[in-house]
Amino acid sequence: MLTAEVEKEENQPINVNTGFQYRFIPQLQVRAGVSSAASIVWAGVGVRLNAVRIDITSSYHPQLGVTPGLLLLFGINKDKE
């Protein structure tokens, strides 16, 4: 999947956010992107194990440095009869 977004705030330059996500197998996906206004780049990997999804991400900002991230999702599926 490829994505692009254009943002314009008053008294701020135009910001273009772009990214991609690729699913190697149903249980594994990678993603990366860039934001033009602040020169932020980010990347991540996601793993799905039954009803649990774990995403690990990291972004880099020129002044702030590296920011890590962790997402845990738990899904409960009920069988409909």
Jmol script that loads the backbone (N, CA, C; Angstrom):
load data "model"
ATOM      1  N   MET A   1       0.852  -1.158   0.000  1.00  0.00           N
ATOM      2  CA  MET A   1       0.000   0.000   0.000  1.00  0.00           C
ATOM      3  C   MET A   1       0.904   1.228   0.000  1.00  0.00           C
ATOM      4  N   LEU A   2       0.600   2.194  -0.823  1.00  0.00           N
ATOM      5  CA  LEU A   2       1.281   3.478  -0.857  1.00  0.00           C
ATOM      6  C   LEU A   2       0.309   4.558  -0.419  1.00  0.00           C
ATOM      7  N   THR A   3       0.788   5.513   0.378  1.00  0.00           N
ATOM      8  CA  THR A   3      -0.074   6.597   0.834  1.00  0.00           C
ATOM      9  C   THR A   3       0.636   7.936   0.660  1.00  0.00           C
ATOM     10  N   ALA A   4      -0.161   8.978   0.523  1.00  0.00           N
ATOM     11  CA  ALA A   4       0.364  10.346   0.459  1.00  0.00           C
ATOM     12  C   ALA A   4      -0.695  11.280   1.019  1.00  0.00           C
ATOM     13  N   GLU A   5      -0.227  12.317   1.704  1.00  0.00           N
ATOM     14  CA  GLU A   5      -1.121  13.280   2.324  1.00  0.00           C
ATOM     15  C   GLU A   5      -0.458  14.650   2.242  1.00  0.00           C
ATOM     16  N   VAL A   6      -1.245  15.661   1.910  1.00  0.00           N
ATOM     17  CA  VAL A   6      -0.754  17.037   1.862  1.00  0.00           C
ATOM     18  C   VAL A   6      -1.481  17.833   2.939  1.00  0.00           C
ATOM     19  N   GLU A   7      -0.696  18.500   3.803  1.00  0.00           N
ATOM     20  CA  GLU A   7      -1.266  19.308   4.883  1.00  0.00           C
ATOM     21  C   GLU A   7      -0.851  20.761   4.687  1.00  0.00           C
ATOM     22  N   LYS A   8      -1.782  21.651   4.966  1.00  0.00           N
ATOM     23  CA  LYS A   8      -1.470  23.080   4.928  1.00  0.00           C
ATOM     24  C   LYS A   8      -2.118  23.737   6.129  1.00  0.00           C
ATOM     25  N   GLU A   9      -1.276  24.272   7.025  1.00  0.00           N
ATOM     26  CA  GLU A   9      -1.757  25.022   8.174  1.00  0.00           C
ATOM     27  C   GLU A   9      -1.438  26.490   7.949  1.00  0.00           C
ATOM     28  N   GLU A  10      -2.251  27.341   8.529  1.00  0.00           N
ATOM     29  CA  GLU A  10      -2.061  28.778   8.388  1.00  0.00           C
ATOM     30  C   GLU A  10      -0.679  29.186   8.901  1.00  0.00           C
ATOM     31  N   ASN A  11       0.019  30.013   8.144  1.00  0.00           N
ATOM     32  CA  ASN A  11       1.356  30.524   8.464  1.00  0.00           C
ATOM     33  C   ASN A  11       2.422  29.434   8.558  1.00  0.00           C
ATOM     34  N   GLN A  12       2.183  28.288   7.977  1.00  0.00           N
ATOM     35  CA  GLN A  12       3.144  27.185   7.951  1.00  0.00           C
ATOM     36  C   GLN A  12       3.356  26.727   6.512  1.00  0.00           C
ATOM     37  N   PRO A  13       4.539  26.191   6.193  1.00  0.00           N
ATOM     38  CA  PRO A  13       4.747  25.664   4.835  1.00  0.00           C
ATOM     39  C   PRO A  13       3.920  24.397   4.599  1.00  0.00           C
ATOM     40  N   ILE A  14       3.739  24.062   3.351  1.00  0.00           N
ATOM     41  CA  ILE A  14       3.020  22.829   3.007  1.00  0.00           C
ATOM     42  C   ILE A  14       3.827  21.631   3.487  1.00  0.00           C
ATOM     43  N   ASN A  15       3.140  20.662   4.065  1.00  0.00           N
ATOM     44  CA  ASN A  15       3.765  19.440   4.553  1.00  0.00           C
ATOM     45  C   ASN A  15       3.226  18.267   3.745  1.00  0.00           C
ATOM     46  N   VAL A  16       4.127  17.462   3.218  1.00  0.00           N
ATOM     47  CA  VAL A  16       3.739  16.266   2.473  1.00  0.00           C
ATOM     48  C   VAL A  16       4.188  15.048   3.268  1.00  0.00           C
ATOM     49  N   ASN A  17       3.238  14.193   3.604  1.00  0.00           N
ATOM     50  CA  ASN A  17       3.513  12.935   4.295  1.00  0.00           C
ATOM     51  C   ASN A  17       3.353  11.802   3.288  1.00  0.00           C
ATOM     52  N   THR A  18       4.355  10.970   3.160  1.00  0.00           N
ATOM     53  CA  THR A  18       4.262   9.810   2.272  1.00  0.00           C
ATOM     54  C   THR A  18       4.692   8.571   3.037  1.00  0.00           C
ATOM     55  N   GLY A  19       4.188   7.438   2.611  1.00  0.00           N
ATOM     56  CA  GLY A  19       4.557   6.195   3.266  1.00  0.00           C
ATOM     57  C   GLY A  19       4.149   4.984   2.458  1.00  0.00           C
ATOM     58  N   PHE A  20       4.664   3.857   2.882  1.00  0.00           N
ATOM     59  CA  PHE A  20       4.266   2.597   2.267  1.00  0.00           C
ATOM     60  C   PHE A  20       4.164   1.527   3.340  1.00  0.00           C
ATOM     61  N   GLN A  21       3.408   0.510   3.029  1.00  0.00           N
ATOM     62  CA  GLN A  21       3.282  -0.661   3.891  1.00  0.00           C
ATOM     63  C   GLN A  21       3.290  -1.884   2.996  1.00  0.00           C
ATOM     64  N   TYR A  22       4.053  -2.890   3.367  1.00  0.00           N
ATOM     65  CA  TYR A  22       4.138  -4.117   2.579  1.00  0.00           C
ATOM     66  C   TYR A  22       3.927  -5.308   3.493  1.00  0.00           C
ATOM     67  N   ARG A  23       3.049  -6.198   3.090  1.00  0.00           N
ATOM     68  CA  ARG A  23       2.759  -7.405   3.865  1.00  0.00           C
ATOM     69  C   ARG A  23       3.443  -8.587   3.174  1.00  0.00           C
ATOM     70  N   PHE A  24       4.479  -9.119   3.813  1.00  0.00           N
ATOM     71  CA  PHE A  24       5.197 -10.261   3.252  1.00  0.00           C
ATOM     72  C   PHE A  24       4.342 -11.522   3.307  1.00  0.00           C
ATOM     73  N   ILE A  25       3.795 -11.765   4.475  1.00  0.00           N
ATOM     74  CA  ILE A  25       2.860 -12.867   4.719  1.00  0.00           C
ATOM     75  C   ILE A  25       1.770 -12.293   5.619  1.00  0.00           C
ATOM     76  N   PRO A  26       0.630 -12.963   5.778  1.00  0.00           N
ATOM     77  CA  PRO A  26      -0.440 -12.379   6.597  1.00  0.00           C
ATOM     78  C   PRO A  26      -0.011 -12.009   8.020  1.00  0.00           C
ATOM     79  N   GLN A  27       1.026 -12.645   8.542  1.00  0.00           N
ATOM     80  CA  GLN A  27       1.444 -12.374   9.914  1.00  0.00           C
ATOM     81  C   GLN A  27       2.549 -11.317  10.031  1.00  0.00           C
ATOM     82  N   LEU A  28       3.131 -10.842   8.923  1.00  0.00           N
ATOM     83  CA  LEU A  28       4.280  -9.941   8.988  1.00  0.00           C
ATOM     84  C   LEU A  28       4.149  -8.807   7.980  1.00  0.00           C
ATOM     85  N   GLN A  29       4.278  -7.569   8.460  1.00  0.00           N
ATOM     86  CA  GLN A  29       4.244  -6.413   7.571  1.00  0.00           C
ATOM     87  C   GLN A  29       5.279  -5.382   8.007  1.00  0.00           C
ATOM     88  N   VAL A  30       5.786  -4.634   7.039  1.00  0.00           N
ATOM     89  CA  VAL A  30       6.737  -3.559   7.314  1.00  0.00           C
ATOM     90  C   VAL A  30       6.172  -2.268   6.751  1.00  0.00           C
ATOM     91  N   ARG A  31       6.593  -1.145   7.322  1.00  0.00           N
ATOM     92  CA  ARG A  31       6.115   0.152   6.851  1.00  0.00           C
ATOM     93  C   ARG A  31       7.201   1.186   7.063  1.00  0.00           C
ATOM     94  N   ALA A  32       7.174   2.236   6.249  1.00  0.00           N
ATOM     95  CA  ALA A  32       8.129   3.337   6.374  1.00  0.00           C
ATOM     96  C   ALA A  32       7.524   4.565   5.717  1.00  0.00           C
ATOM     97  N   GLY A  33       8.052   5.737   6.083  1.00  0.00           N
ATOM     98  CA  GLY A  33       7.538   6.962   5.492  1.00  0.00           C
ATOM     99  C   GLY A  33       8.387   8.161   5.853  1.00  0.00           C
ATOM    100  N   VAL A  34       7.966   9.308   5.333  1.00  0.00           N
ATOM    101  CA  VAL A  34       8.677  10.557   5.561  1.00  0.00           C
ATOM    102  C   VAL A  34       7.670  11.699   5.612  1.00  0.00           C
ATOM    103  N   SER A  35       7.984  12.697   6.436  1.00  0.00           N
ATOM    104  CA  SER A  35       7.204  13.927   6.523  1.00  0.00           C
ATOM    105  C   SER A  35       8.120  15.065   6.108  1.00  0.00           C
ATOM    106  N   SER A  36       7.731  15.817   5.100  1.00  0.00           N
ATOM    107  CA  SER A  36       8.637  16.795   4.501  1.00  0.00           C
ATOM    108  C   SER A  36       8.857  18.048   5.340  1.00  0.00           C
ATOM    109  N   ALA A  37       7.883  18.528   6.062  1.00  0.00           N
ATOM    110  CA  ALA A  37       8.005  19.809   6.758  1.00  0.00           C
ATOM    111  C   ALA A  37       9.095  19.779   7.833  1.00  0.00           C
ATOM    112  N   ALA A  38       9.184  18.721   8.605  1.00  0.00           N
ATOM    113  CA  ALA A  38      10.172  18.643   9.674  1.00  0.00           C
ATOM    114  C   ALA A  38      11.271  17.627   9.363  1.00  0.00           C
ATOM    115  N   SER A  39      11.275  17.095   8.158  1.00  0.00           N
ATOM    116  CA  SER A  39      12.251  16.081   7.747  1.00  0.00           C
ATOM    117  C   SER A  39      12.259  14.878   8.687  1.00  0.00           C
ATOM    118  N   ILE A  40      11.085  14.408   9.045  1.00  0.00           N
ATOM    119  CA  ILE A  40      10.944  13.249   9.925  1.00  0.00           C
ATOM    120  C   ILE A  40      10.828  11.995   9.074  1.00  0.00           C
ATOM    121  N   VAL A  41      11.629  10.988   9.386  1.00  0.00           N
ATOM    122  CA  VAL A  41      11.510   9.680   8.744  1.00  0.00           C
ATOM    123  C   VAL A  41      11.109   8.676   9.819  1.00  0.00           C
ATOM    124  N   TRP A  42      10.370   7.667   9.419  1.00  0.00           N
ATOM    125  CA  TRP A  42       9.914   6.658  10.358  1.00  0.00           C
ATOM    126  C   TRP A  42       9.868   5.298   9.688  1.00  0.00           C
ATOM    127  N   ALA A  43       9.935   4.237  10.486  1.00  0.00           N
ATOM    128  CA  ALA A  43       9.862   2.872   9.988  1.00  0.00           C
ATOM    129  C   ALA A  43       9.281   2.000  11.086  1.00  0.00           C
ATOM    130  N   GLY A  44       8.724   0.870  10.662  1.00  0.00           N
ATOM    131  CA  GLY A  44       8.146  -0.033  11.644  1.00  0.00           C
ATOM    132  C   GLY A  44       7.929  -1.416  11.079  1.00  0.00           C
ATOM    133  N   VAL A  45       7.693  -2.339  11.967  1.00  0.00           N
ATOM    134  CA  VAL A  45       7.383  -3.712  11.599  1.00  0.00           C
ATOM    135  C   VAL A  45       6.230  -4.172  12.486  1.00  0.00           C
ATOM    136  N   GLY A  46       5.330  -4.956  11.906  1.00  0.00           N
ATOM    137  CA  GLY A  46       4.184  -5.469  12.642  1.00  0.00           C
ATOM    138  C   GLY A  46       4.092  -6.974  12.520  1.00  0.00           C
ATOM    139  N   VAL A  47       3.754  -7.638  13.617  1.00  0.00           N
ATOM    140  CA  VAL A  47       3.616  -9.087  13.655  1.00  0.00           C
ATOM    141  C   VAL A  47       2.250  -9.406  14.240  1.00  0.00           C
ATOM    142  N   ARG A  48       1.521 -10.317  13.594  1.00  0.00           N
ATOM    143  CA  ARG A  48       0.212 -10.755  14.089  1.00  0.00           C
ATOM    144  C   ARG A  48       0.319 -12.221  14.486  1.00  0.00           C
ATOM    145  N   LEU A  49      -0.026 -12.488  15.741  1.00  0.00           N
ATOM    146  CA  LEU A  49      -0.016 -13.842  16.279  1.00  0.00           C
ATOM    147  C   LEU A  49      -1.398 -14.136  16.835  1.00  0.00           C
ATOM    148  N   ASN A  50      -2.207 -14.849  16.076  1.00  0.00           N
ATOM    149  CA  ASN A  50      -3.592 -15.148  16.431  1.00  0.00           C
ATOM    150  C   ASN A  50      -4.357 -13.858  16.720  1.00  0.00           C
ATOM    151  N   ALA A  51      -4.757 -13.610  17.966  1.00  0.00           N
ATOM    152  CA  ALA A  51      -5.555 -12.425  18.294  1.00  0.00           C
ATOM    153  C   ALA A  51      -4.701 -11.264  18.793  1.00  0.00           C
ATOM    154  N   VAL A  52      -3.376 -11.372  18.698  1.00  0.00           N
ATOM    155  CA  VAL A  52      -2.469 -10.335  19.186  1.00  0.00           C
ATOM    156  C   VAL A  52      -1.690  -9.740  18.021  1.00  0.00           C
ATOM    157  N   ARG A  53      -1.608  -8.418  17.998  1.00  0.00           N
ATOM    158  CA  ARG A  53      -0.787  -7.723  17.000  1.00  0.00           C
ATOM    159  C   ARG A  53       0.222  -6.855  17.733  1.00  0.00           C
ATOM    160  N   ILE A  54       1.488  -6.972  17.347  1.00  0.00           N
ATOM    161  CA  ILE A  54       2.566  -6.196  17.953  1.00  0.00           C
ATOM    162  C   ILE A  54       3.231  -5.386  16.847  1.00  0.00           C
ATOM    163  N   ASP A  55       3.277  -4.065  17.032  1.00  0.00           N
ATOM    164  CA  ASP A  55       3.952  -3.172  16.088  1.00  0.00           C
ATOM    165  C   ASP A  55       5.073  -2.459  16.824  1.00  0.00           C
ATOM    166  N   ILE A  56       6.248  -2.469  16.230  1.00  0.00           N
ATOM    167  CA  ILE A  56       7.395  -1.742  16.759  1.00  0.00           C
ATOM    168  C   ILE A  56       7.767  -0.684  15.738  1.00  0.00           C
ATOM    169  N   THR A  57       7.861   0.573  16.170  1.00  0.00           N
ATOM    170  CA  THR A  57       8.160   1.665  15.256  1.00  0.00           C
ATOM    171  C   THR A  57       9.279   2.541  15.822  1.00  0.00           C
ATOM    172  N   SER A  58       9.845   3.325  14.933  1.00  0.00           N
ATOM    173  CA  SER A  58      10.843   4.301  15.341  1.00  0.00           C
ATOM    174  C   SER A  58      10.822   5.440  14.335  1.00  0.00           C
ATOM    175  N   SER A  59      10.975   6.654  14.844  1.00  0.00           N
ATOM    176  CA  SER A  59      11.062   7.810  13.959  1.00  0.00           C
ATOM    177  C   SER A  59      12.294   8.617  14.338  1.00  0.00           C
ATOM    178  N   TYR A  60      12.748   9.427  13.378  1.00  0.00           N
ATOM    179  CA  TYR A  60      13.922  10.258  13.610  1.00  0.00           C
ATOM    180  C   TYR A  60      13.610  11.692  13.228  1.00  0.00           C
ATOM    181  N   HIS A  61      13.833  12.604  14.164  1.00  0.00           N
ATOM    182  CA  HIS A  61      13.657  14.032  13.949  1.00  0.00           C
ATOM    183  C   HIS A  61      15.033  14.682  14.068  1.00  0.00           C
ATOM    184  N   PRO A  62      15.394  15.595  13.146  1.00  0.00           N
ATOM    185  CA  PRO A  62      16.738  16.175  13.173  1.00  0.00           C
ATOM    186  C   PRO A  62      17.107  16.852  14.497  1.00  0.00           C
ATOM    187  N   GLN A  63      16.177  17.523  15.159  1.00  0.00           N
ATOM    188  CA  GLN A  63      16.495  18.193  16.418  1.00  0.00           C
ATOM    189  C   GLN A  63      16.204  17.324  17.653  1.00  0.00           C
ATOM    190  N   LEU A  64      15.193  16.490  17.575  1.00  0.00           N
ATOM    191  CA  LEU A  64      14.776  15.716  18.743  1.00  0.00           C
ATOM    192  C   LEU A  64      15.398  14.328  18.815  1.00  0.00           C
ATOM    193  N   GLY A  65      15.895  13.831  17.718  1.00  0.00           N
ATOM    194  CA  GLY A  65      16.523  12.512  17.698  1.00  0.00           C
ATOM    195  C   GLY A  65      15.531  11.387  17.457  1.00  0.00           C
ATOM    196  N   VAL A  66      15.831  10.230  18.002  1.00  0.00           N
ATOM    197  CA  VAL A  66      15.059   9.010  17.765  1.00  0.00           C
ATOM    198  C   VAL A  66      13.916   8.891  18.773  1.00  0.00           C
ATOM    199  N   THR A  67      12.743   8.501  18.273  1.00  0.00           N
ATOM    200  CA  THR A  67      11.585   8.242  19.122  1.00  0.00           C
ATOM    201  C   THR A  67      11.091   6.824  18.841  1.00  0.00           C
ATOM    202  N   PRO A  68      11.185   5.922  19.824  1.00  0.00           N
ATOM    203  CA  PRO A  68      10.678   4.563  19.621  1.00  0.00           C
ATOM    204  C   PRO A  68       9.190   4.485  19.936  1.00  0.00           C
ATOM    205  N   GLY A  69       8.550   3.435  19.430  1.00  0.00           N
ATOM    206  CA  GLY A  69       7.138   3.233  19.717  1.00  0.00           C
ATOM    207  C   GLY A  69       6.787   1.753  19.748  1.00  0.00           C
ATOM    208  N   LEU A  70       5.778   1.420  20.538  1.00  0.00           N
ATOM    209  CA  LEU A  70       5.304   0.049  20.653  1.00  0.00           C
ATOM    210  C   LEU A  70       3.785   0.062  20.695  1.00  0.00           C
ATOM    211  N   LEU A  71       3.155  -0.773  19.870  1.00  0.00           N
ATOM    212  CA  LEU A  71       1.704  -0.885  19.823  1.00  0.00           C
ATOM    213  C   LEU A  71       1.328  -2.335  20.090  1.00  0.00           C
ATOM    214  N   LEU A  72       0.463  -2.554  21.052  1.00  0.00           N
ATOM    215  CA  LEU A  72      -0.063  -3.876  21.345  1.00  0.00           C
ATOM    216  C   LEU A  72      -1.575  -3.851  21.155  1.00  0.00           C
ATOM    217  N   LEU A  73      -2.088  -4.716  20.303  1.00  0.00           N
ATOM    218  CA  LEU A  73      -3.525  -4.822  20.074  1.00  0.00           C
ATOM    219  C   LEU A  73      -3.977  -6.237  20.377  1.00  0.00           C
ATOM    220  N   PHE A  74      -5.060  -6.338  21.127  1.00  0.00           N
ATOM    221  CA  PHE A  74      -5.648  -7.630  21.445  1.00  0.00           C
ATOM    222  C   PHE A  74      -7.053  -7.664  20.864  1.00  0.00           C
ATOM    223  N   GLY A  75      -7.331  -8.651  20.050  1.00  0.00           N
ATOM    224  CA  GLY A  75      -8.656  -8.782  19.458  1.00  0.00           C
ATOM    225  C   GLY A  75      -9.364 -10.011  19.988  1.00  0.00           C
ATOM    226  N   ILE A  76     -10.647  -9.862  20.257  1.00  0.00           N
ATOM    227  CA  ILE A  76     -11.461 -10.989  20.707  1.00  0.00           C
ATOM    228  C   ILE A  76     -12.525 -11.220  19.647  1.00  0.00           C
ATOM    229  N   ASN A  77     -12.461 -12.361  19.016  1.00  0.00           N
ATOM    230  CA  ASN A  77     -13.441 -12.704  17.994  1.00  0.00           C
ATOM    231  C   ASN A  77     -14.472 -13.650  18.581  1.00  0.00           C
ATOM    232  N   LYS A  78     -15.735 -13.271  18.449  1.00  0.00           N
ATOM    233  CA  LYS A  78     -16.821 -14.140  18.890  1.00  0.00           C
ATOM    234  C   LYS A  78     -17.436 -14.782  17.655  1.00  0.00           C
ATOM    235  N   ASP A  79     -17.625 -16.076  17.730  1.00  0.00           N
ATOM    236  CA  ASP A  79     -18.273 -16.773  16.624  1.00  0.00           C
ATOM    237  C   ASP A  79     -19.743 -16.439  16.597  1.00  0.00           C
ATOM    238  N   LYS A  80     -20.211 -16.047  15.407  1.00  0.00           N
ATOM    239  CA  LYS A  80     -21.627 -15.733  15.244  1.00  0.00           C
ATOM    240  C   LYS A  80     -22.329 -16.970  14.714  1.00  0.00           C
ATOM    241  N   GLU A  81     -23.389 -17.328  15.372  1.00  0.00           N
ATOM    242  CA  GLU A  81     -24.122 -18.525  14.947  1.00  0.00           C
ATOM    243  C   GLU A  81     -25.317 -18.157  14.128  1.00  0.00           C
TER     244      GLU A  81
END
end "model"
wireframe off; spacefill off
backbone 0.3
color backbone group
